[in-house]
Amino acid sequence: MLPSARQKPVFRFAPSPNGFLHLGHALSALINQAMASDYGGRLLLRIEDIDASRCRPEFEEAIYRDLSWLSISWQEPVRRQSAHLEEYQAALDRLRGMGLVYPAFLTRGEVKAMVSAAEARGVPWPRDPDGAPLYPPDDRKRSADEQRQLLASGIRHAWRLDMEKALATLSEPLTWQEDGDGETGRLVADPAQWGDVVLSRSDAPSSYHLSVVIDDAVQEVTHVVRGLDLFHATSVHRLLQQLLGLPVPLYHHHRLVLGPDGRKLSKSDGSTGLSVLREQGLSAADIRRRLGF
Ligand code: GLU
Protein backbone atom coordinates (compact mmCIF):
# COMPACT_ATOMS: atom_id res chain seq x y z
CA MET A 1 0.00 0.00 0.00
CA LEU A 2 1.59 3.29 -1.08
CA PRO A 3 0.64 6.66 0.37
CA SER A 4 -2.35 7.86 -1.65
CA ALA A 5 -1.81 10.80 -3.97
CA ARG A 6 -4.41 12.82 -2.07
CA GLN A 7 -2.75 12.34 1.30
CA LYS A 8 -0.84 15.43 2.40
CA PRO A 9 2.86 14.53 2.64
CA VAL A 10 4.13 13.89 6.16
CA PHE A 11 7.86 13.90 6.97
CA ARG A 12 9.58 13.19 10.26
CA PHE A 13 12.91 13.79 11.92
CA ALA A 14 13.52 11.08 14.51
CA PRO A 15 16.65 11.58 16.64
CA SER A 16 17.59 9.49 19.67
CA PRO A 17 18.43 11.52 22.79
CA ASN A 18 21.51 9.43 23.58
CA GLY A 19 24.02 12.16 22.79
CA PHE A 20 24.24 15.67 21.37
CA LEU A 21 23.20 16.32 17.77
CA HIS A 22 26.02 16.83 15.27
CA LEU A 23 26.32 18.09 11.69
CA GLY A 24 24.92 14.80 10.34
CA HIS A 25 21.71 15.32 12.29
CA ALA A 26 21.55 18.93 11.14
CA LEU A 27 21.80 17.75 7.51
CA SER A 28 19.00 15.22 8.02
CA ALA A 29 16.73 17.73 9.74
CA LEU A 30 17.40 20.39 7.07
CA ILE A 31 16.70 17.97 4.19
CA ASN A 32 13.47 16.90 5.88
CA GLN A 33 12.49 20.52 6.33
CA ALA A 34 13.33 21.43 2.72
CA MET A 35 11.46 18.43 1.29
CA ALA A 36 8.42 19.01 3.51
CA SER A 37 8.33 22.59 2.26
CA ASP A 38 8.84 21.61 -1.44
CA TYR A 39 6.07 18.99 -1.24
CA GLY A 40 3.68 21.22 0.72
CA GLY A 41 3.80 18.75 3.59
CA ARG A 42 4.20 18.71 7.36
CA LEU A 43 7.31 17.95 9.41
CA LEU A 44 6.97 15.95 12.63
CA LEU A 45 9.53 15.41 15.36
CA ARG A 46 9.87 12.04 17.06
CA ILE A 47 12.08 11.37 20.05
CA GLU A 48 13.37 7.79 19.81
CA ASP A 49 13.97 7.16 23.50
CA ILE A 50 13.11 3.49 24.03
CA ASP A 51 16.58 2.67 25.31
CA ALA A 52 16.30 4.11 28.83
CA SER A 53 19.87 3.08 29.67
CA ARG A 54 21.34 5.43 27.04
CA CYS A 55 18.78 8.25 26.70
CA ARG A 56 18.94 11.29 28.97
CA PRO A 57 16.64 14.33 29.46
CA GLU A 58 19.49 16.80 28.88
CA PHE A 59 20.09 15.32 25.41
CA GLU A 60 16.39 15.66 24.61
CA GLU A 61 16.41 19.31 25.74
CA ALA A 62 19.48 19.89 23.57
CA ILE A 63 17.59 18.48 20.54
CA TYR A 64 14.87 21.13 20.91
CA ARG A 65 17.46 23.84 21.47
CA ASP A 66 19.65 22.86 18.49
CA LEU A 67 16.71 22.49 16.09
CA SER A 68 15.24 25.83 17.14
CA TRP A 69 18.64 27.44 16.64
CA LEU A 70 18.64 26.07 13.07
CA SER A 71 15.11 27.55 12.62
CA ILE A 72 13.62 24.13 12.12
CA SER A 73 10.04 23.95 13.26
CA TRP A 74 7.86 20.89 13.58
CA GLN A 75 4.23 20.21 14.12
CA GLU A 76 3.24 19.45 17.72
CA PRO A 77 2.79 17.17 19.49
CA VAL A 78 6.23 15.59 19.60
CA ARG A 79 5.93 11.82 19.78
CA ARG A 80 8.14 10.30 22.45
CA GLN A 81 8.53 6.58 22.04
CA SER A 82 8.80 5.94 25.78
CA ALA A 83 5.15 7.04 26.09
CA HIS A 84 3.95 4.36 23.66
CA LEU A 85 5.49 1.14 24.91
CA GLU A 86 2.15 -0.67 25.06
CA GLU A 87 1.66 -0.09 21.30
CA TYR A 88 4.96 -1.81 20.55
CA GLN A 89 4.06 -4.55 23.01
CA ALA A 90 0.75 -5.11 21.19
CA ALA A 91 2.58 -5.45 17.87
CA LEU A 92 5.00 -7.93 19.42
CA ASP A 93 2.04 -9.90 20.83
CA ARG A 94 0.55 -10.05 17.35
CA LEU A 95 3.74 -11.44 15.87
CA ARG A 96 3.94 -13.89 18.76
CA GLY A 97 0.36 -14.95 18.03
CA MET A 98 1.39 -15.58 14.42
CA GLY A 99 4.17 -17.87 15.69
CA LEU A 100 6.86 -15.64 14.20
CA VAL A 101 8.88 -14.69 17.28
CA TYR A 102 10.79 -16.73 19.83
CA PRO A 103 12.45 -16.05 23.19
CA ALA A 104 16.22 -15.70 22.85
CA PHE A 105 18.28 -16.54 25.92
CA LEU A 106 21.89 -16.28 24.76
CA THR A 107 23.75 -13.31 26.20
CA ARG A 108 25.89 -11.04 24.01
CA GLY A 109 28.98 -12.63 25.59
CA GLU A 110 27.79 -16.16 24.76
CA VAL A 111 27.11 -15.21 21.14
CA LYS A 112 30.53 -13.56 20.90
CA ALA A 113 32.21 -16.70 22.27
CA MET A 114 30.35 -18.92 19.77
CA VAL A 115 31.36 -16.66 16.88
CA SER A 116 35.01 -16.53 17.97
CA ALA A 117 35.13 -20.31 18.40
CA ALA A 118 33.68 -20.88 14.91
CA GLU A 119 36.02 -18.33 13.34
CA ALA A 120 39.01 -19.88 15.15
CA ARG A 121 38.08 -23.17 13.43
CA GLY A 122 38.10 -21.30 10.12
CA VAL A 123 34.30 -21.37 9.77
CA PRO A 124 33.13 -17.91 8.67
CA TRP A 125 30.16 -16.59 10.67
CA PRO A 126 27.52 -14.67 8.66
CA ARG A 127 27.26 -10.98 9.49
CA ASP A 128 24.52 -8.39 8.97
CA PRO A 129 24.98 -5.23 6.85
CA ASP A 130 26.26 -3.39 9.97
CA GLY A 131 28.90 -6.08 10.49
CA ALA A 132 27.29 -7.70 13.56
CA PRO A 133 27.24 -11.51 13.67
CA LEU A 134 23.83 -13.08 12.98
CA TYR A 135 22.12 -14.66 15.98
CA PRO A 136 22.84 -18.40 16.29
CA PRO A 137 19.96 -20.81 15.58
CA ASP A 138 20.09 -22.52 19.02
CA ASP A 139 17.15 -20.72 20.67
CA ARG A 140 15.00 -20.85 17.53
CA LYS A 141 15.23 -24.64 17.56
CA ARG A 142 13.96 -25.16 21.13
CA SER A 143 10.73 -27.08 21.66
CA ALA A 144 7.70 -25.23 23.05
CA ASP A 145 8.15 -27.13 26.32
CA GLU A 146 11.76 -26.13 26.66
CA GLN A 147 10.88 -22.49 25.91
CA ARG A 148 8.15 -22.55 28.57
CA GLN A 149 10.51 -23.98 31.17
CA LEU A 150 13.21 -21.44 30.47
CA LEU A 151 10.70 -18.57 30.55
CA ALA A 152 9.23 -19.87 33.82
CA SER A 153 12.72 -19.92 35.37
CA GLY A 154 12.80 -16.12 35.07
CA ILE A 155 16.03 -16.10 33.02
CA ARG A 156 16.65 -12.84 31.10
CA HIS A 157 15.63 -13.04 27.48
CA ALA A 158 14.91 -11.03 24.35
CA TRP A 159 12.29 -11.68 21.67
CA ARG A 160 13.55 -12.27 18.16
CA LEU A 161 11.86 -12.57 14.81
CA ASP A 162 12.11 -16.02 13.24
CA MET A 163 13.32 -14.72 9.88
CA GLU A 164 12.86 -17.97 8.01
CA LYS A 165 9.26 -18.39 9.16
CA ALA A 166 8.49 -14.72 8.54
CA LEU A 167 9.84 -14.93 4.98
CA ALA A 168 7.78 -18.07 4.37
CA THR A 169 4.58 -16.03 4.89
CA LEU A 170 5.36 -13.83 1.87
CA SER A 171 3.75 -14.56 -1.47
CA GLU A 172 5.98 -12.18 -3.44
CA PRO A 173 9.24 -10.26 -2.94
CA LEU A 174 8.99 -7.08 -0.88
CA THR A 175 9.97 -3.83 -2.52
CA TRP A 176 10.17 -0.13 -1.72
CA GLN A 177 10.32 3.07 -3.70
CA GLU A 178 13.60 4.91 -3.15
CA ASP A 179 14.66 8.33 -4.44
CA GLY A 180 17.65 9.15 -2.22
CA ASP A 181 21.36 9.66 -2.85
CA GLY A 182 22.22 5.94 -3.26
CA GLU A 183 20.48 3.31 -5.36
CA THR A 184 17.08 4.57 -6.56
CA GLY A 185 13.89 3.24 -8.09
CA ARG A 186 11.75 0.27 -7.09
CA LEU A 187 14.16 -1.71 -4.89
CA VAL A 188 13.82 -5.29 -3.70
CA ALA A 189 14.12 -5.75 0.07
CA ASP A 190 16.46 -8.41 1.43
CA PRO A 191 15.55 -8.85 5.11
CA ALA A 192 17.23 -12.29 5.29
CA GLN A 193 20.64 -10.60 5.46
CA TRP A 194 19.75 -9.43 9.01
CA GLY A 195 18.95 -12.88 10.39
CA ASP A 196 16.68 -13.16 13.42
CA VAL A 197 16.46 -9.47 14.35
CA VAL A 198 15.73 -8.54 17.94
CA LEU A 199 12.29 -7.03 18.56
CA SER A 200 12.46 -6.47 22.31
CA ARG A 201 15.06 -6.91 25.05
CA SER A 202 14.78 -7.24 28.79
CA ASP A 203 16.37 -3.78 29.16
CA ALA A 204 14.65 -2.09 26.17
CA PRO A 205 10.99 -3.06 25.72
CA SER A 206 10.99 -2.53 21.96
CA SER A 207 13.66 -2.47 19.29
CA TYR A 208 14.44 0.34 16.87
CA HIS A 209 13.03 -1.72 13.97
CA LEU A 210 9.71 -2.51 15.63
CA SER A 211 9.01 0.94 17.05
CA VAL A 212 10.00 2.80 13.88
CA VAL A 213 7.49 0.96 11.68
CA ILE A 214 4.70 1.35 14.24
CA ASP A 215 5.45 5.06 14.70
CA ASP A 216 5.68 5.80 10.97
CA ALA A 217 2.26 4.15 10.54
CA VAL A 218 0.61 5.82 13.57
CA GLN A 219 2.02 9.23 12.58
CA GLU A 220 0.88 8.62 8.96
CA VAL A 221 4.37 9.36 7.67
CA THR A 222 4.39 9.31 3.86
CA HIS A 223 8.10 10.12 3.31
CA VAL A 224 10.89 8.62 5.38
CA VAL A 225 13.97 10.81 4.89
CA ARG A 226 17.06 9.65 6.78
CA GLY A 227 20.75 8.87 6.34
CA LEU A 228 22.16 6.20 4.04
CA ASP A 229 23.40 4.38 7.17
CA LEU A 230 19.79 3.17 7.58
CA PHE A 231 19.35 2.14 3.94
CA HIS A 232 19.67 -1.62 4.60
CA ALA A 233 17.46 -1.45 7.71
CA THR A 234 14.62 -0.60 5.32
CA SER A 235 14.53 -4.28 4.31
CA VAL A 236 13.58 -5.24 7.88
CA HIS A 237 11.09 -2.37 8.05
CA ARG A 238 9.39 -3.55 4.86
CA LEU A 239 9.07 -7.06 6.30
CA LEU A 240 7.57 -5.85 9.59
CA GLN A 241 5.18 -3.54 7.72
CA GLN A 242 4.03 -6.49 5.63
CA LEU A 243 3.58 -8.80 8.63
CA LEU A 244 1.66 -6.17 10.59
CA GLY A 245 -0.40 -4.86 7.66
CA LEU A 246 1.03 -1.33 7.86
CA PRO A 247 1.17 1.25 5.04
CA VAL A 248 4.46 1.68 3.18
CA PRO A 249 6.00 5.17 3.02
CA LEU A 250 8.31 6.37 0.27
CA TYR A 251 11.99 6.37 1.21
CA HIS A 252 14.82 8.85 0.65
CA HIS A 253 18.18 7.90 2.16
CA HIS A 254 20.47 10.90 1.94
CA ARG A 255 24.26 11.27 1.91
CA LEU A 256 26.10 11.23 5.23
CA VAL A 257 28.37 13.89 6.65
CA LEU A 258 31.79 12.28 7.02
CA GLY A 259 34.54 13.21 9.42
CA PRO A 260 38.19 13.84 8.39
CA ASP A 261 38.80 10.08 8.79
CA GLY A 262 36.16 9.35 6.12
CA ARG A 263 33.82 7.73 8.65
CA LYS A 264 30.32 8.86 9.54
CA LEU A 265 30.15 11.26 12.48
CA SER A 266 29.50 9.87 15.90
CA LYS A 267 27.78 11.43 18.89
CA SER A 268 30.78 10.67 21.06
CA ASP A 269 33.07 12.86 18.92
CA GLY A 270 32.29 16.34 20.24
CA SER A 271 34.05 18.39 17.54
CA THR A 272 31.09 18.47 15.16
CA GLY A 273 28.42 18.77 17.87
CA LEU A 274 26.01 21.59 17.08
CA SER A 275 26.23 23.07 20.58
CA VAL A 276 30.05 23.06 20.41
CA LEU A 277 30.00 24.78 17.00
CA ARG A 278 27.52 27.34 18.36
CA GLU A 279 29.77 28.04 21.34
CA GLN A 280 32.71 28.49 18.95
CA GLY A 281 30.74 31.36 17.43
CA LEU A 282 29.30 29.75 14.30
CA SER A 283 25.85 30.96 13.29
CA ALA A 284 22.96 28.82 12.05
CA ALA A 285 23.59 30.35 8.61
CA ASP A 286 27.21 29.11 8.77
CA ILE A 287 25.96 25.58 9.49
CA ARG A 288 23.49 25.71 6.62
CA ARG A 289 26.19 26.95 4.25
CA ARG A 290 28.67 24.32 5.42
CA LEU A 291 26.04 21.63 4.65
CA GLY A 292 25.31 23.05 1.21
CA PHE A 293 22.01 24.83 1.88
N1 GLU B 1 16.62 7.31 15.69
C1 GLU B 1 17.42 7.02 14.55
C2 GLU B 1 18.75 7.74 14.67
O1 GLU B 1 18.87 8.67 15.45
C3 GLU B 1 16.78 7.43 13.25
C4 GLU B 1 15.65 6.55 12.89
C5 GLU B 1 15.02 6.77 11.52
O2 GLU B 1 15.09 7.87 10.97
O3 GLU B 1 14.39 5.82 11.04
O4 GLU B 1 19.67 7.37 13.99
Residues whose N, C-alpha, C, O or C-beta is under 5 A from the ligand:
A	BS01	LIG	A14 P15 S16 E48 V212 R226
